[in-house]
Amino acid sequence: MFAIVDYDTGNTRNLKKAFDYLQVSTILTADPQQLAAADAVILPGVGAFAAAMAALKERQLVGVLQALARSGKPVLGICLGMQLLFESSSEYGEHAGLGLLSGRVSDLPTDLNVKVPQMGWNQNELRRPDSPFASIDAAYTYFVHSYYAVCPATEIVATVQHGVQVPSIVQHQNVIGMQFHPEKSGRVGLQQLAAFKEMVSANDFSSN
C-alpha cells in the first residue's frame, strides 16, 4: 500500500489511476498512522511552494514527513512535491522546505530565450547509468513548472535542458523526486513509477 499525502494540493486522481494500472493499491490520507503504515509515501503537488508548505503545516504533517523519511520510509515527491523536499525556495520570497534533500529551489531564468513556465514535453538525459530509473534516458516526459532545483550533482539522476540544466529526477537514498508529471507522461511516466515500485518492493535504495 502506497500512501498519497492528502493536503489539497496535487493531481491525486490521475496519480491514483497510474498506480492502479501498475497494480499498486493506494490510499489518499493525511493521517500520520496511515502514512507510517504505508510501504511508501507519495507527495504530489501543484501550485505555489509557500501555500503548499502552509497546507502541510496546517495538517501538522511537516514533522511527520521528516520523521518518516529519516526513518528510511521511501518518499517520492512529484512536481511541486519534489521541490518541497529541498531546504528552501525563492518563490515569492524565501521559504523553508522539508529539508530532506540538500539544495534550494530557484526561478527558471527568463533571459535565456526559453518560455517560462516550462510547459510541455522535454527530453531527459540520464546522469547516473546505475540508476533504476535508467529507462528515462533520451525519453520525453511532461513538465509544468517555473522553478527548478539547484542541488548537488550527487543527487541528480536525470536532467532536461530548458535554458539551464534542470534536474528531472533526484535521489538521496530513500528520498526521490520527479520534477515532471509521471501520471501525464504516458508509457515513460509509468516506467518510472514502476521502477519506484520495484525499489520499494526490494527495499533497495543503494544507488545513492
C-alpha positions in Angstrom: 0.0 0.0 0.0 1.3 3.4 -1.0 0.0 6.5 0.8 -0.6 9.6 -1.2 -0.4 12.7 1.0 -3.8 14.5 1.2 -3.3 18.2 1.6 -5.5 19.5 -1.2 -2.5 20.1 -3.5 -1.8 17.9 -6.5 -3.2 15.8 -9.3 -4.1 12.9 -7.0 -6.9 11.4 -9.2 -4.7 10.7 -12.2 -1.8 9.7 -9.9 -4.0 7.1 -8.3 -5.1 5.8 -11.7 -1.4 5.4 -12.7 -0.7 3.3 -9.6 -3.9 1.3 -10.2 -2.6 0.5 -13.7 0.6 -0.7 -12.0 -1.5 -2.8 -9.6 -0.3 -0.8 -6.6 -3.0 -0.1 -4.0 -3.1 3.5 -2.7 -4.7 5.5 0.0 -5.2 9.2 0.0 -4.6 10.3 3.6 -3.3 12.9 6.0 -3.4 10.5 8.9 0.1 10.1 10.4 -0.6 6.5 11.4 -1.7 5.6 7.9 1.3 7.3 6.4 3.6 5.4 8.8 1.9 2.1 8.0 2.3 2.5 4.2 5.1 0.9 2.2 5.9 4.3 0.6 4.7 7.9 0.8 3.9 9.9 -2.3 4.0 13.7 -2.0 2.2 15.3 -5.0 1.9 19.0 -5.6 0.9 21.8 -8.0 0.8 25.5 -7.3 2.9 27.7 -5.1 5.7 26.5 -2.7 4.7 28.7 0.3 1.0 27.7 0.1 1.9 24.0 -0.1 4.1 24.2 2.9 1.4 26.1 4.8 -1.1 23.4 4.0 1.4 20.7 5.3 1.9 22.8 8.4 -1.8 23.2 8.9 -2.3 19.5 8.9 0.8 19.0 11.2 2.5 16.9 8.5 5.9 18.6 8.3 7.4 16.8 11.2 5.6 13.6 10.3 7.1 13.5 6.8 10.5 14.5 8.0 10.5 11.7 10.6 9.2 9.1 8.2 11.9 9.9 5.6 14.6 9.9 8.1 13.5 6.5 9.4 14.0 5.1 6.0 10.5 5.2 4.6 10.5 5.6 0.8 9.3 9.1 -0.1 8.5 10.2 -3.7 7.9 13.9 -4.4 6.2 14.8 -7.7 6.4 18.2 -9.4 5.9 20.8 -6.6 6.1 17.8 -4.2 9.7 17.2 -5.4 10.5 20.9 -4.8 9.1 20.7 -1.2 11.8 18.0 -0.4 14.5 20.6 -0.6 15.8 23.0 2.0 14.2 26.2 0.7 12.6 28.1 -2.2 12.9 31.6 -3.5 9.4 31.5 -5.0 7.7 34.8 -3.9 10.2 35.3 -1.1 12.3 32.9 0.9 10.5 29.9 2.3 11.8 26.8 4.2 11.1 23.4 2.7 11.1 19.9 4.3 14.9 19.8 4.2 15.1 16.1 3.1 17.3 16.9 0.1 20.3 19.3 0.0 19.8 22.4 -2.1 17.2 25.0 -2.9 14.5 25.8 -5.5 15.1 28.8 -7.7 13.4 30.7 -10.6 13.9 29.4 -14.1 15.8 32.2 -15.9 13.7 34.4 -18.1 16.5 35.8 -20.2 17.7 32.7 -22.0 15.3 32.6 -24.9 13.1 29.9 -23.4 9.5 30.1 -22.2 8.7 30.3 -18.5 7.0 28.3 -17.2 8.3 25.3 -18.9 5.1 23.6 -20.1 5.2 20.6 -22.3 7.4 17.7 -23.2 11.2 17.7 -22.8 13.9 15.1 -23.4 15.7 13.6 -20.4 19.4 12.9 -20.1 20.5 10.2 -17.6 23.2 11.3 -15.3 23.5 8.0 -13.3 23.7 5.0 -15.5 23.4 2.6 -12.5 20.0 4.1 -11.5 16.8 2.0 -11.5 15.4 5.0 -13.5 17.8 4.4 -16.4 14.9 3.9 -18.8 14.4 7.7 -18.6 17.5 8.3 -20.8 16.6 10.1 -24.1 12.9 9.7 -23.3 10.4 12.6 -23.1 8.3 13.5 -20.1 5.8 16.2 -19.4 6.6 19.3 -17.3 4.7 22.3 -15.9 6.9 24.5 -13.7 8.5 27.9 -13.3 11.1 26.9 -10.7 13.8 24.3 -10.5 16.1 22.6 -8.1 19.7 23.8 -7.6 21.3 20.9 -5.8 24.5 18.8 -5.6 25.3 16.7 -8.7 25.4 13.6 -6.4 21.6 13.9 -6.0 20.8 14.3 -9.7 19.7 11.2 -11.6 18.5 12.8 -14.8 18.2 16.3 -16.3 16.5 18.2 -19.1 17.7 21.4 -20.8 15.5 24.5 -20.5 17.8 27.4 -20.7 19.6 25.8 -17.8 20.2 22.2 -16.8 17.0 21.2 -14.8 17.1 18.2 -12.6 14.2 16.0 -13.7 14.8 13.1 -11.2 16.7 13.4 -8.0 17.5 10.9 -5.3 19.3 10.7 -2.0 18.8 7.2 -0.6 15.1 6.6 0.1 14.1 10.2 -0.8 13.3 10.6 -4.5 11.8 13.5 -6.6 10.4 13.7 -10.1 10.0 17.3 -11.5 7.9 16.0 -14.4 4.4 14.6 -14.0 4.8 10.8 -14.4 1.0 10.5 -14.5 0.8 12.7 -17.6 3.9 11.2 -19.3 2.4 8.1 -20.8 4.4 4.9 -21.0 7.6 6.6 -19.9 6.0 8.0 -16.8 4.6 4.6 -15.9 8.0 3.1 -16.3 9.4 5.5 -13.7 6.6 4.8 -11.3 7.2 1.1 -11.9 10.9 1.5 -11.2 10.0 3.2 -7.9 7.6 0.3 -7.1 10.3 -2.2 -7.6 12.8 -0.3 -5.5 10.2 -0.3 -2.7 9.5 -4.0 -3.1 13.2 -4.8 -3.0 13.9 -2.2 -0.3 16.9 -1.3 -2.4 17.9 2.4 -2.4 21.6 1.7 -2.6 22.2 3.5 -5.9 22.6 6.7 -3.8 
